[in-house]
Amino acid sequence: MTSEELLRLLESHWTTVITGLDGDDLDLLARTLREMREAAAAQNPPGVARAVRGLRRTLSALPPDHPVSEALGGHRYAAGPRELPRLTTIDAVIDVLGTPPPDPADLLRAARLRLLAAPALTADDHPELRGGPDTPAGLIRLRDPDRGIRCPGFQFRAGTVEPLPVVRRINELLRADRDPWGAADWWLGGNRWLGGVPADLLGVLPDEQLERAAAELVRAL
């Protein structure tokens, strides 16, 4: 991984880097980035290499499952002896890391809006999904303040309200009855282990592979 690639990794995950490091580590990160900029401006590859090592040490304070930690864990600093990052890239990272982190409530609201935007069956159209004794067990049911109960459509056989057995099993693993938003986020978000969005991989990957991925997440919690 070159210094340029490391900087772009930081830039793409800046919000969770800010929230994942404490104040001292963030100060150290900012100082190291300034040192890297000075070294790059002076055409000093050894100085850039020292700064990269400093960045990696500071970023080691991130949780092991953070995307930056996962990316760094599989790569060494592999730049050539004259490799220099672009000053514009360093400046962009310095700028975003100096931005106040977003309000957690705003992030939660945005995440829920994303999940509610997914294709879904509604309780208005299908009364059996309202949550009474006739509602199939093991379903993710999301409450939309404007549109009522929405059940993400990936859970059902096409054209029916019959839940897919593998979905019900995985929803039970994910405790969808207690945390429907978390379960929906697993299904509708990217999954590095599976190489895609789990909901899109239904019928593409073996059911057992999807179940193992969900079980690994539960064991890690």
MIPAFI-136414 format. One record per residue (C-alpha): x, y, z; residue in three letters. Coordinates in steps of 0.1 Angstrom, whole numbers, padded with zeros to 4 digits, always signed. Each point is the difference from the previous one (the first is absolute). Example, Ala and Ser with C-alpha at 12.3 -4.5 7.8 and 13.67 -1.06 7.14 Angstrom:
BEGIN
+0123-0045+0078ALA;+0014+0034-0007SER;
This chain:
BEGIN
+0000+0000+0000MET;+0015+0033-0011THR;-0003+0033+0020SER;-0025+0012-0026GLU;-0022-0031+0005GLU;+0002+0004+0038LEU;-0011+0036-0003LEU;-0030-0008-0022ARG;-0010-0028+0024LEU;+0000+0026+0028LEU;-0020+0025-0021GLU;-0027-0026-0009SER;-0005-0010+0037HIS;+0006+0034+0017TRP;-0033+0000+0020THR;+0007-0033+0018THR;+0037+0008+0004VAL;-0009+0032+0019ILE;-0025-0018+0022THR;+0023-0031+0005GLY;+0030+0019+0013LEU;+0003+0020+0032ASP;+0011+0037+0001GLY;+0037-0008+0006ASP;+0002-0024-0029ASP;-0018+0024-0023LEU;+0025+0028+0009ASP;+0028-0024-0007LEU;-0016-0010-0033LEU;-0003+0037-0010ALA;+0037+0007+0009ARG;+0012-0031-0020THR;-0020+0011-0030LEU;+0016+0034+0002ARG;+0035-0016+0002GLU;-0009-0021-0030MET;-0009+0031-0019ARG;+0032+0017+0009GLU;+0020-0030-0011ALA;-0019-0003-0033ALA;+0004+0037-0008ALA;+0038-0004+0007ALA;+0001-0030-0024GLN;+0012-0021+0030ASN;-0012-0037-0004PRO;+0017-0012+0032PRO;-0020+0027+0019GLY;-0032-0011-0016VAL;+0008-0036+0009ALA;+0005+0010+0037ARG;-0033+0018-0001ALA;-0018-0031-0015VAL;+0014-0021+0029ARG;-0013+0026+0024GLY;-0034+0000-0016LEU;-0002-0038+0002ARG;+0010+0000+0037ARG;-0027+0026+0008THR;-0026-0018-0020LEU;+0007-0032+0018SER;-0022+0015+0028ALA;-0030-0005-0022LEU;-0022-0031+0007PRO;+0013-0031-0018PRO;-0033-0003-0020ASP;+0003+0036-0013HIS;+0004+0001-0038PRO;+0033+0019+0003VAL;+0013-0026+0025SER;-0011-0028-0023GLU;+0017+0016-0030ALA;+0032+0007+0018LEU;+0002-0034+0015GLY;+0005-0016-0033GLY;+0024+0024-0015HIS;+0035+0012+0007ARG;+0014+0034-0011TYR;+0011-0010-0034ALA;+0009+0032-0018ALA;+0032+0005-0019GLY;+0029+0020+0014PRO;-0011+0031-0019ARG;-0037-0003+0006GLU;-0016+0034+0010LEU;-0037+0006+0005PRO;-0016+0030-0017ARG;-0003+0031+0022LEU;-0037+0004-0010THR;-0008-0034+0013THR;+0017+0007+0034ILE;-0018+0034+0002ASP;-0034-0017-0007ALA;+0006-0024+0029VAL;+0011+0027+0023ILE;-0032+0020-0008ASP;-0024-0029+0005VAL;+0016-0012+0032LEU;-0003+0036+0014GLY;-0037-0001-0007THR;-0022-0005+0031PRO;-0015-0035+0000PRO;-0037-0002-0010PRO;-0026-0001+0027ASP;-0007-0037+0008PRO;-0038+0007-0001ALA;+0004+0012-0036ASP;+0020-0031-0009LEU;-0027-0022+0015LEU;-0028+0018-0017ARG;+0018-0002-0034ALA;+0007-0037+0005ALA;-0037-0007+0008ARG;-0012+0020-0030LEU;+0023-0021-0022ARG;-0015-0032+0013LEU;-0035+0013-0003LEU;+0007+0008-0037ALA;+0005-0037-0008ALA;-0028-0018-0018PRO;-0025-0012+0026ALA;-0034-0015+0006LEU;-0022+0021+0021THR;-0024-0009+0028ALA;-0026+0022-0017ASP;+0001-0022-0032ASP;+0005-0032+0019HIS;-0019+0000+0034PRO;+0016-0033+0010GLU;+0033+0019+0005LEU;-0014+0024+0026ARG;+0014-0019+0029GLY;-0029-0019+0013GLY;-0001-0038+0007PRO;-0003-0008-0037ASP;+0032+0019-0009THR;+0027-0025-0011PRO;+0028-0003+0026ALA;+0036+0010-0008GLY;-0007+0031-0021LEU;+0017+0034+0001ILE;-0028+0026+0005ARG;+0011+0036-0002LEU;-0022+0028+0013ARG;-0002+0030-0024ASP;-0014+0030+0018PRO;-0018+0011-0033ASP;-0008-0033-0016ARG;-0005-0025+0028GLY;+0015-0035+0002ILE;+0023-0010-0029ARG;+0014-0035-0004CYS;+0031+0001-0024PRO;-0010-0019-0031GLY;+0031-0023-0002PHE;-0014-0021+0028GLN;-0028-0015-0021PHE;-0004-0023-0030ARG;-0006+0021-0031ALA;-0036+0010-0003GLY;-0011-0014+0034THR;+0000+0008+0037VAL;+0017-0033+0007GLU;+0033+0006+0019PRO;+0031-0018-0013LEU;+0011-0027+0025PRO;+0037+0011-0001VAL;-0011+0036+0007VAL;-0020-0010+0030ARG;+0029-0021+0014ARG;+0025+0029-0005ILE;-0025+0025+0015ASN;-0002-0021+0031GLU;+0038-0001+0002LEU;+0001+0038-0004LEU;-0028+0004+0026ARG;-0021+0019-0024ALA;-0029+0000+0025ASP;+0020+0022+0024ARG;+0021+0019-0025ASP;-0017+0002-0034PRO;+0021+0030-0011TRP;+0032-0018+0007GLY;-0012-0032-0018ALA;-0011+0021-0030ALA;+0033+0017-0002ASP;+0018-0033-0001TRP;-0022-0012-0029TRP;+0001+0032-0020LEU;+0036+0012+0007GLY;+0032-0011-0016GLY;+0017-0030+0014ASN;+0037-0005-0005ARG;-0001-0037+0010TRP;-0027-0008-0026LEU;+0013+0025-0026GLY;-0033+0017-0005GLY;-0034+0010+0015VAL;-0015-0031+0018PRO;-0035+0007-0012ALA;+0012+0000-0036ASP;+0018-0033+0005LEU;-0031-0020+0009LEU;-0002-0028-0025GLY;+0035+0009-0013VAL;+0021-0013+0029LEU;-0008-0032+0020PRO;-0024+0006+0029ASP;+0026-0015+0023GLU;+0026+0026-0010GLN;-0024+0028+0008LEU;-0008-0015+0034GLU;+0037-0004+0008ARG;+0006+0036-0007ALA;-0029+0011+0023ALA;+0012-0024+0027ALA;+0036+0014-0002GLU;-0014+0035+0006LEU;-0020-0011+0030VAL;+0030-0018+0015ARG;+0021+0032-0005ALA;-0025+0021+0020LEU;
